[in-house]
Amino acid sequence: MLTTTTLLAAPPVWAAERQVLPVKVQQALRQHKLDGQALSLVAIPLNGPGQITAYNADVPVNPASTIKLVTTYAALELLGPAHTWTTELYADGPLRDGVLHGNLYLKGGGDPKLNMERLWLLLRDLRSHGVNTISGDLVLDRSHFLQPALPEFDDDGGDANRPYLVAPDSLLINLNAQRFSVRSEGGQVHVSAEPPLDAVRIDNRVRPLPARATCPAWPQVSYRPVHQGDSVTLVITGELAQGCKAHTYLALLDHPQYAAGTVRAIWRELGGTLLGANRIDRVPEDARLLVRAESPDLVEVIRDINKYSNNTMARQLFLSLGAAFRTGQDSDDAAAAQRVIRQWLERKGLPVARLVLENGSGLSRSERVTARGLASLLQSAWQSPFAAEFISSMPLAALDGTMRKRLQDTAVAGKAHIKTGTLNNVRAIAGYSRDVNGSSWAVVAILNHPRPWGASAVLDQVLLSIYEQPRERRSTARR
């Protein structure tokens, strides 16, 4: 079982801290019937005047997805912004007259962003090398990560097929998700799946309805997977008006089934034939490399992680840190990542007080941080050579990512790069925001409460209160 690691350190001392919440934040808490003690807040001026606010700053709290900032900043400095992952195809037999006489090995390198398009290009490259038929097996090499026994997490309970719960894997393809599209045309309802996998059968029971003036925002279509051994039947029920559409993403298969099924589906579309079975094994030492695919660089990967709060990619990156620096003392790559991040913080003279890491994504009941600790990390990142890459990876208020619908038509729109965090009992923000004078602030606000309804409005008010600093006096004298 994975054991979490705790980093204890004395909190930094900041002069002239204000330990009272801004008045409008207090009002927002009362309006939404939330206890002020549930909120931890730190706001630090970075390049202009202003007073530090530190409220409940040293209380360990669950940070939800704001912990991704620790993972992604550590990766930028430890792996480097140009870091990439590779996925490779090997053969253990000769190629004659378009036939590969032997097995095809697909070796995963932990790529967080091996999507359908890049896998298609990899297999297309194999076809261009003259391979038409593979007489042997499709062998999946998933040995890159030393996998931890991660605790299962399900915030809502019930549906384990939601893509945000997909676990990391050495051979992660397309985030292990299928897109199911339902459309009503010509008096019939049609369903398609992408990628089309042999192990997933569709039982379409959706009733067509006459056309309506407008299609509903939330179509009355339900999806129920029925698992039967190595296959799944997806029962789709409900009703859909003529000309309307519905779609969803589901993760119905385990990693090996999904990877093998996707490879076979694409290989068929490319006109190839694969005669053998699917199995898992390591690439033999005497196998020869056929083709290789390289991932986008780390900067693009952390942008996906932070902008869209992608849990699977964050966990994949966390294990990549562990795999890159694994030693004999590490029980698995999660333990290695915990150790490496702790040592990195210590080297920077920036140990984060009471930090508890589990999987680096925030999809955890164990992970902990203090608002002061996370704000200190943001302070450090502001001075990093990779500050621009780190800051731009976060959602822009009112414009994109998980902040695209927040703070619209306010003075903060477009002026804050903010990572959000959400669990059933957590609402959080962390990042950088500007004030009315154009000065930048590091801000962390985390609310842990059994019923955090309205908490997002409270956190938005934190950013508005930071913006509403006293205006600086500017000289109008001519030079």
Secondary structure by P-SEA (a helix, b strand, c coil): cbbbbbbbbcccccccccccccaaaaaaaaaaccccccbbbbbbbccbbbbbbbccccccccccccaaaaaaaaaaaaccccbbbbbbcccccccccccccbbbbbbbcccccccaaaaaaaaaaaaaacccccccccccccccccccccccccccccccccccccccccccccccbbbbbbbbcccbbbbbbccccccccccccbbbbcccccccccccbbbbbbbcccbbbbbbbbbbccccccccccccccaaaaaaaaaaaaaaaacccccbbbbbbccccccccccccccccaaaaaaaacccccaaaaaaaaaaaaaaccccccccaaaaaaaaaaaaaaaacccccbbbbcccccccccbbbcaaaaaaaaaaaaaccaaaaaaaacccccccccccccccccccccccbbbbbbcccccccbbbbbccccbbbbbbbbbbcccccaaaaaaaaaaaaaacccbbbbbcccc
